Amino acid sequence: MLYEKTLSCLQEALRAIDARDIQSRCNANCRALDLIAHLSNTLDMDQGGEIATNLERLYTHCMLRLMDVDRHNDPQAAHDVIKLLTPLRDSWATLAERSENEMRQAILAAQQTQQPRPQSYPQADRQDAEDKEQRPKSGLSISA
C-alpha cells in the first residue's frame, strides 16, 4: 500500500534527522515525496469529484511540507504529514478488511445455497431394481 510505504519513508527520515544523517534523510524524504506525487498524479479528477479535489489539495500540502524537511531539517514537517496520512492509511486498511470480510461472507452464502449433489447408494439402487422386478409389469395384482 502506498500510504504504508510513504509513512515508512517518513519514519526513516525522522530517524535520519535524529542521527544527523543528511543523506539518509534526503533519500527517505525524496521517496516519500515521490510516492505522494504518484498518489496525486493518479487521481481521476473527472470521475473523483470532490473527493479527488480534496485529496489533490491534501497531497499538494503534504509535498510542500516535506520540502521543509529537507530545506530546514524540520522534523515537525514530517510529523505533520504523518498525522495527515495516517488516518487515510487506516481508512483504506479498514475498507480493504471490510471488503475482504464481505467477500468471504458472500462465498460462504453461495456455498450454503448450493444444492447438495445426490449421492448414489449402490445397495439402495440394487433394492429398487429388485422391487421393480417383483412387481407385475402390467395389470392388476392383489396379494393376501
C-alpha positions as CSV (number, residue, x, y, z in Angstrom):
1,M,0.0,0.0,0.0
2,L,1.4,3.4,-1.0
3,Y,0.3,5.1,2.2
4,E,2.1,2.5,4.3
5,K,5.3,2.9,2.3
6,T,5.1,6.7,2.5
7,L,4.7,6.6,6.2
8,S,7.6,4.2,6.5
9,C,9.8,6.5,4.5
10,L,8.8,9.4,6.7
11,Q,9.7,7.4,9.8
12,E,13.1,6.6,8.2
13,A,13.6,10.4,7.5
14,L,12.8,11.2,11.2
15,R,15.4,8.6,12.4
16,A,17.9,10.1,10.0
17,I,17.2,13.6,11.3
18,D,17.8,12.3,14.9
19,A,21.1,10.6,13.7
20,R,22.1,13.8,11.8
21,D,22.4,11.7,8.7
22,I,21.6,14.2,6.0
23,Q,22.0,11.8,3.0
24,S,19.6,9.2,4.5
25,R,17.1,11.9,5.5
26,C,17.2,13.3,2.0
27,N,16.8,9.8,0.4
28,A,13.9,8.8,2.6
29,N,12.2,12.2,2.3
30,C,12.6,12.1,-1.5
31,R,11.0,8.6,-1.7
32,A,8.1,9.9,0.4
33,L,7.7,12.9,-1.9
34,D,7.8,10.6,-5.0
35,L,5.1,8.4,-3.5
36,I,2.8,11.3,-2.6
37,A,3.4,12.8,-6.1
38,H,2.4,9.4,-7.6
39,L,-0.8,9.3,-5.5
40,S,-1.6,12.8,-6.7
41,N,-0.9,12.1,-10.3
42,T,-3.1,9.0,-10.4
43,L,-6.2,10.8,-9.1
44,D,-9.1,10.6,-11.6
45,M,-10.2,14.2,-11.4
46,D,-13.0,13.6,-13.9
47,Q,-14.6,10.7,-12.0
48,G,-13.4,11.5,-8.5
49,G,-15.4,14.7,-7.9
50,E,-15.0,16.4,-4.6
51,I,-13.0,13.6,-3.0
52,A,-10.4,13.7,-5.8
53,T,-10.2,17.5,-5.5
54,N,-9.7,17.3,-1.7
55,L,-7.1,14.6,-2.0
56,E,-5.2,16.6,-4.5
57,R,-5.1,19.6,-2.1
58,L,-4.0,17.4,0.7
59,Y,-1.3,15.8,-1.4
60,T,-0.1,19.2,-2.5
61,H,0.1,20.4,1.1
62,C,2.0,17.3,2.1
63,M,4.5,17.8,-0.7
64,L,5.1,21.4,0.3
65,R,5.5,20.4,4.0
66,L,8.0,17.7,3.0
67,M,10.1,20.2,1.2
68,D,10.6,21.9,4.6
69,V,12.0,18.6,5.9
70,D,15.0,19.0,3.5
71,R,15.2,22.8,3.4
72,H,15.2,23.3,7.2
73,N,15.9,19.8,8.5
74,D,12.5,20.2,10.1
75,P,11.2,17.0,11.8
76,Q,7.9,18.8,12.6
77,A,7.0,18.9,8.9
78,A,7.4,15.1,8.7
79,H,5.3,14.7,11.8
80,D,2.6,16.9,10.3
81,V,2.5,14.8,7.1
82,I,2.4,11.6,9.2
83,K,-0.6,12.9,11.1
84,L,-2.4,13.7,7.8
85,L,-1.7,10.4,6.0
86,T,-2.2,8.0,8.9
87,P,-6.0,8.4,9.0
88,L,-6.1,7.8,5.2
89,R,-4.0,4.7,5.5
90,D,-6.2,3.4,8.4
91,S,-9.4,4.1,6.4
92,W,-8.1,2.3,3.4
93,A,-7.0,-0.7,5.5
94,T,-10.4,-0.8,7.2
95,L,-12.2,-0.6,3.9
96,A,-10.0,-3.4,2.5
97,E,-10.6,-5.6,5.5
98,R,-14.3,-4.9,5.3
99,S,-14.4,-5.8,1.6
100,E,-12.5,-9.0,2.3
101,N,-14.9,-10.0,5.0
102,E,-17.9,-9.2,2.8
103,M,-16.3,-11.3,0.0
104,R,-15.8,-14.3,2.4
105,Q,-19.4,-14.0,3.6
106,A,-20.7,-13.9,0.0
107,I,-18.7,-17.0,-0.8
108,L,-20.0,-18.8,2.3
109,A,-23.5,-17.9,1.5
110,A,-23.1,-19.1,-2.1
111,Q,-21.7,-22.4,-0.9
112,Q,-24.6,-22.9,1.6
113,T,-27.3,-22.2,-1.0
114,Q,-25.9,-24.7,-3.5
115,Q,-27.9,-27.9,-3.7
116,P,-26.0,-30.9,-2.5
117,R,-25.3,-33.4,-5.2
118,P,-27.3,-36.6,-4.8
119,Q,-25.1,-39.5,-3.7
120,S,-25.5,-42.9,-5.2
121,Y,-26.0,-45.7,-2.7
122,P,-25.4,-49.0,-4.6
123,Q,-27.3,-51.1,-2.1
124,A,-30.4,-48.9,-2.2
125,D,-30.2,-48.8,-6.0
126,R,-30.0,-52.7,-6.1
127,Q,-33.0,-53.0,-3.8
128,D,-35.0,-50.6,-6.0
129,A,-34.2,-52.8,-9.0
130,E,-35.2,-55.9,-7.2
131,D,-38.5,-54.3,-6.1
132,K,-39.3,-53.4,-9.7
133,E,-38.6,-56.9,-10.9
134,Q,-41.1,-58.4,-8.4
135,R,-43.9,-56.0,-9.4
136,P,-46.2,-57.1,-12.2
137,K,-45.4,-55.5,-15.5
138,S,-49.0,-54.7,-16.2
139,G,-52.4,-55.4,-15.0
140,L,-53.8,-55.7,-11.5
141,S,-52.1,-57.6,-8.7
142,I,-53.8,-58.4,-5.5
143,S,-51.9,-60.2,-2.8
144,A,-53.2,-61.6,0.5
